[in-house]
Amino acid sequence: MTTITAPTDSRRTELATFLRSRRERISPEQVGLPPTGRRRTPGLRREEVAQLAAVGVTWYTWLEQGRDIQVSAQVLDSVARTLQLDQSERAHLFVLAGSEDPSPVQDCPTITPSVRAVMEQLEPLPAVVLNSRYDILAHNHAYTWIAGDLDALPFEERNVLWQAFSDSRFASVLVDLAGARESVTARFRAAMAEHSSEPVWKNLLQRLRRTFPEFEKVWERHEVDGPSNGLKRFLLPEVGLVRFEYTNLWLGPRLGTRLVTYTPQDEETRSRLEQLAGMR
């Protein structure tokens, strides 16, 4: 039996922010509403979400304001559909609201117990599972040595692009940060060609462009690149320089979700990984 925990003040605040960000990325045309000319704010209005989800305007406003109100699973389901949430976003919505999903989406079939077991067996080699949008879907403990405590980050920041351009542990220890930013942006642009009309992709792009001026500069170069293996160096404050060859291991027939492993290039790196493992 699933135990449901009532949302705390901090979770209600995050729920409010999450709903607002998803509402602002949906245009009236995407949900079949007629255009109404220029709007002061992007996306849908609160009353439009309430209308489409068949809930009261006041109730939805209180929900988006983070007030302490009771939320039924059926209403959350309607809101999720109206805001066109993907599987991960839907699950996140129900967790924040402290409600059990009546139609739960199973974990991504590529993140199976066997994949998690492989990541654990790779210790002390860092390993991470990414989708084509560069969202971080799963990782082993060794990956935290280069990326920090990802579980402590907000849902929206568990993304390699966000990590590369923000003030993150990943960005601070990556030796060739400028080159990595250019590379991942070019690959993201190429991958987005197949998903340019999807709200979750457009929302990520908008947030990156709005938040990071450096990303905007790189994005405007219109470089594209395909996925490939390569080399990365990290200067870790705990042990010093480590050198890796990273390898993409695809978890399906298409170039989407993959397991990325970091293999030491030299014995010095391997020794330093053992040293990090001994600090746990």
C-alpha positions, 0 to 999 in steps of 0.5 A, a space after each residue: 500500500 502506498 503511503 501518501 504524505 501531506 505536502 509541506 510548506 516548501 513542497 506547496 511552494 515548489 508545486 505553485 512554481 512548477 504549475 506556473 512554469 508549465 502554464 506559461 509554456 502552453 499557448 492558447 492555440 495548443 489547447 484549441 483556444 482562439 488567439 486573443 492578441 497580445 498578452 501581458 504574460 506568456 502562455 495560458 491564463 489561470 482562468 483558462 487552465 481552470 476552464 480546460 481542467 473543469 475546476 473552479 478558478 478560485 480553487 486553481 488560483 489557490 493551488 498555484 499560490 501554494 495555499 494549504 488546500 485539499 487536492 483530489 487525484 482526479 483534479 490533479 489528473 485533469 490539470 496534468 492533461 490540460 498542461 500537457 505534462 509528460 510522464 516525469 512531470 506528471 509523477 512530479 506533480 503528484 509527489 508535490 501534491 502529496 497525492 497518489 496517481 490513479 493512473 500511475 505511469 510506470 518507470 521508464 522501461 529503459 531504467 529497469 532494475 537490471 540497468 540500475 544493477 549495472 550502474 552499481 556494479 560499475 562502481 567506482 566508475 561514474 555512470 549516468 542514464 540520460 534521455 535525448 533531452 539530456 535529462 538525468 534519469 538515474 545515476 550511481 554514487 560515483 557520478 556524484 563525485 563529478 556532479 554533486 548531490 543531484 537528488 538535492 536539486 529541484 526537478 528542473 535542474 537535473 539536466 546536463 545542459 542546466 548543469 553545464 551552464 549554471 553555477 554547479 559542481 559539474 561546471 566547477 570541476 569540468 576542465 574544458 567547460 567552454 568546449 563542453 558547453 559548445 558540444 552539448 548545445 550542438 547535440 541538443 539542437 540536433 536532437 531537438 529537430 525531432 521534438 521542436 513542437 513538444 512543450 517540454 522541449 520548448 520549455 527547457 530551451 526557453 528557460 536556458 535562453 532566459 536564465 543563461 546569457 552564455 547559453 544564448 550566445 552558444 545557441 545563436 551559433 546554430 552549430 549541430 552535432 550528433 551523439 558520440 563518445 569522447 574524453 573529459 577531464 575533471 579537477 576534483 578538489 578531493 583528489 585532483 585531476 581525473 581523466 575519463 573516456 565517456 561511452 554512450 551505451 544505447 538502451 533502445 533501438 533509437 538514439 534516445 535514452 542511453 547509459 553513459 559510463 566514465 572509464 579511467 584513461 590512466 592508472 592515476 585516475 583509477 587510483 584516485 577513484 579508489 581513493 574517493 570510494 574509500 572516503 564514503 
